[in-house]
Amino acid sequence: MNATPDIVAAAQERSGGCLCGKIRFTVKGEAVYPHLCSCPHCKKLGGGPMMWWAGFAPENVTWTGESEQIWFETFKGEAKRSFCPDCGSRLAAIDNGVPELGIVVTALDDTSGADLVPVNQSFRDDAVHWLPQDTQKKSPVG
């Protein structure tokens, strides 16, 4: 008997963590709304022209390790982001009105999953002009 794609996706588990390894996590299931973000905030947080995000159901994310991430409010009453207090790696996001926990895809140990390919790019108007933009979908924001 072959497993259906839904069963395979639900059983999928990935690991990840910060650069120093003091914070580790696992996520289960298929990524939701993988996307790039070029907002000024993500550019400063990520130290590059964009950040790469994917959502996972909060109950499918397990945090482990010897240190705890620090959460800070990035947009008052709207969004929180987390990072490792030891190495500074960016890890996750909570956005009001979004049921999934945002995970920085580059914090995953393996970023090759087909479900991690970005389907959108937010804040295209804030993107650097010299880098081709993800053109799969027009962003509703920017």
C-alpha positions as CSV (number, residue, x, y, z in Angstrom):
1,M,0.0,0.0,0.0
2,N,1.4,3.4,-1.0
3,A,1.2,6.4,1.3
4,T,-0.8,9.4,0.0
5,P,1.1,12.7,-0.5
6,D,-0.9,14.1,2.5
7,I,0.4,11.4,4.8
8,V,3.9,11.8,3.5
9,A,3.8,15.6,4.1
10,A,2.3,15.2,7.6
11,A,5.1,12.7,8.5
12,Q,7.9,15.0,7.2
13,E,10.2,16.2,9.8
14,R,13.1,18.7,9.5
15,S,15.6,20.0,11.9
16,G,17.3,23.3,12.3
17,G,18.9,25.7,14.6
18,C,21.1,28.7,15.2
19,L,24.7,29.2,14.1
20,C,26.2,28.3,17.5
21,G,24.0,25.3,18.0
22,K,22.6,26.3,21.4
23,I,19.1,26.5,20.0
24,R,17.7,23.6,18.0
25,F,14.3,22.9,16.6
26,T,12.3,20.4,14.6
27,V,9.3,21.2,12.3
28,K,6.8,18.7,11.1
29,G,4.7,18.8,8.0
30,E,4.7,20.7,4.8
31,A,5.8,24.4,4.7
32,V,3.0,26.9,4.3
33,Y,3.5,30.0,2.1
34,P,7.3,30.0,1.6
35,H,8.2,33.5,0.5
36,L,10.9,36.1,0.3
37,C,10.6,39.5,2.0
38,S,12.4,42.6,1.0
39,C,10.9,45.0,3.6
40,P,13.4,47.4,5.1
41,H,13.0,45.5,8.4
42,C,13.8,42.1,7.0
43,K,16.8,43.5,5.1
44,K,18.2,44.9,8.4
45,L,17.4,41.8,10.4
46,G,18.9,39.4,7.8
47,G,21.8,41.6,6.8
48,G,21.1,41.1,3.1
49,P,18.7,42.1,0.4
50,M,15.9,39.8,1.6
51,M,14.9,37.1,4.1
52,W,13.4,33.7,3.2
53,W,10.4,32.6,5.4
54,A,8.1,29.6,5.6
55,G,5.2,28.9,7.9
56,F,4.6,25.9,10.1
57,A,1.8,25.1,12.4
58,P,2.9,26.2,15.9
59,E,2.0,22.8,17.4
60,N,4.4,21.2,14.8
61,V,7.4,23.2,16.0
62,T,9.5,21.9,18.9
63,W,12.3,23.9,20.4
64,T,15.3,22.3,22.1
65,G,18.8,23.0,23.1
66,E,20.7,24.6,26.0
67,S,19.6,28.2,25.3
68,E,16.2,29.9,24.7
69,Q,15.5,32.3,21.9
70,I,14.7,35.9,22.7
71,W,11.5,37.4,21.3
72,F,11.2,41.1,20.5
73,E,8.4,43.1,19.1
74,T,9.3,44.4,15.7
75,F,6.1,46.1,14.8
76,K,4.2,47.1,18.0
77,G,1.1,44.9,18.4
78,E,1.7,43.3,15.0
79,A,4.8,41.2,14.8
80,K,7.4,39.5,16.9
81,R,10.8,38.1,15.8
82,S,13.2,35.8,17.6
83,F,16.9,35.3,17.7
84,C,19.6,33.4,19.6
85,P,21.0,35.5,22.4
86,D,24.4,33.9,22.0
87,C,25.1,34.0,18.2
88,G,22.4,36.4,17.0
89,S,20.9,34.0,14.4
90,R,17.4,34.9,13.4
91,L,15.0,32.1,13.9
92,A,11.3,32.7,13.8
93,A,8.4,35.2,13.6
94,I,4.9,35.6,14.9
95,D,2.6,37.9,12.9
96,N,-0.9,38.9,14.0
97,G,-3.5,37.3,11.9
98,V,-1.2,34.6,10.6
99,P,-1.9,31.2,12.1
100,E,1.5,29.7,11.3
101,L,4.8,30.3,13.0
102,G,7.2,31.8,10.5
103,I,10.6,30.0,10.4
104,V,13.6,31.6,8.7
105,V,14.3,28.9,6.1
106,T,18.0,29.4,6.2
107,A,17.9,28.2,9.9
108,L,16.9,24.8,8.6
109,D,19.7,22.2,8.2
110,D,18.3,21.2,4.8
111,T,16.7,23.9,2.6
112,S,16.2,21.7,-0.5
113,G,12.5,20.7,0.0
114,A,10.3,21.5,-3.0
115,D,7.8,22.9,-0.5
116,L,10.3,25.6,0.5
117,V,10.6,27.2,-2.9
118,P,9.3,30.8,-2.6
119,V,5.9,31.4,-4.1
120,N,5.9,35.1,-3.5
121,Q,8.1,38.1,-2.7
122,S,6.8,40.7,-0.3
123,F,7.7,44.4,-0.5
124,R,9.1,44.3,-4.1
125,D,9.2,48.1,-4.2
126,D,11.8,48.0,-1.4
127,A,13.9,45.3,-3.1
128,V,17.4,46.2,-4.3
129,H,17.4,47.1,-8.0
130,W,20.3,45.0,-9.0
131,L,18.9,41.6,-8.0
132,P,16.2,39.9,-10.2
133,Q,13.0,39.5,-8.2
134,D,10.9,36.4,-7.7
135,T,8.3,36.8,-10.4
136,Q,6.1,33.8,-9.6
137,K,3.4,36.0,-8.1
138,K,2.7,39.7,-7.7
139,S,2.9,40.6,-4.0
140,P,-0.2,42.1,-2.4
141,V,2.2,44.1,-0.1
142,G,4.5,46.6,-2.0
